[in-house]
Amino acid sequence: MKIRTVLCASMVPLALWAGSVTAQDYPTKQISLAIPFAAGGPTDTLGRNLAVVMSQQLKQQVIVENVPGAGGTIASNRVAKAKPDGYSLLLHHIGMSTAPALYRKLTFNPLTDYEYIGQVADVPMTVIAKTGLPPDNLAELIAYVKKNKEKLNLGNAGLGAASHLCGLLFMSRIEADITTIPYNGTAPAMTALMGGQIDLMCDQTTNTTQQIKSGRVKVYGVTTGQRIPSLSMVPTMAEQGMKGFEVSVWHGIYASKGTPKPVVDKLVAALQASVQDAQFKSRIGELGAQAVSKDKATPEGLAKHLKAEIDKWGPIIKKAGQYAD
């Protein structure tokens, strides 16, 4: 018995040492970055640019895996329940903060079921319309919507999508409810807008910049405090009198709860190097997105921002009364 006790005791530090070596060697294989939306959308575009530079930093390939459906909750749940080894990551946007209010039966908790890696980038929104809509500026648009609210509709990329949230905020601010039409993703919603099947939409610059520049949609404003370089000709909502209408679609990276701290630390270091990478900043900048500062690309920065956003959007969603099972 004594011999067995000694052997078992000696195995404990050996096991700990083996685990430490595993964490130190991380990563030894490719890493999956789950994107909760379809390929070709704004978050997918950001994710693929990020995967390139993260792969360089980690010296292992980061593979983008599109897991669309249920407003991003399918991918979020998958990573929450994945093995906590750092090989299953999630890139999600503002939808992570609105899910608790939108879904009555949420299978994960954004505040407790993840190890936070950090914020990645902020993407402004644009208020856009089909080219044939009569108003020529925001003031005219607001008056037109209030007068014709029974006839107009507002498209979005689905319940919980950034375009859905921005639309809710817009209607709340102008105090006019119009019919909302959800689509299965940003691409079909944009196609419907350009085809004239819907009248209005509020969507990310990563999806709207090229359409605005080509004249395929009409733009009424950007949702940032200052004009953005990629759309310098477009005035902000505040410039046109709508103060405080600032909506940026922030993005963060998450790992499964229980991922070893040395692994989290390596991912944080790789993320911080990535958001400072000149090529990455240039690529997403062309689409109107802006990489976050180094202090936001941290677990603490993401945790603080996520909690603040949950507190911000919860009352707006509950007031609108739009829920999903």
Protein Blocks (a to p, Z undefined) as FASTA:
>chain_A
ZZmmmmmmmmmmmmmmmmmmmmmmpcfbdcddddfbdehiaklmmmmmmmmmmmmmnopa
cdddddeeehhlmmmmmmmmmccehpaccdddfklmmmmmmpmbbcbdfklmcccfbdfb
dcdddddddfklmblbfklmmmmmmmmmmmpccddebehiaklmmmmmmmmmnopacddd
ddebjklmmmmmmnopambdcddfklmmmmmmnopaccfbdcbfbdcfklmmbccfklno
pghiacdddddddddehiafklmmmmmmmmmmmmmpmklmmmmmmnopacddfklmcfkl
mmmmmmmmmmmmmmmmmmnopacZZ
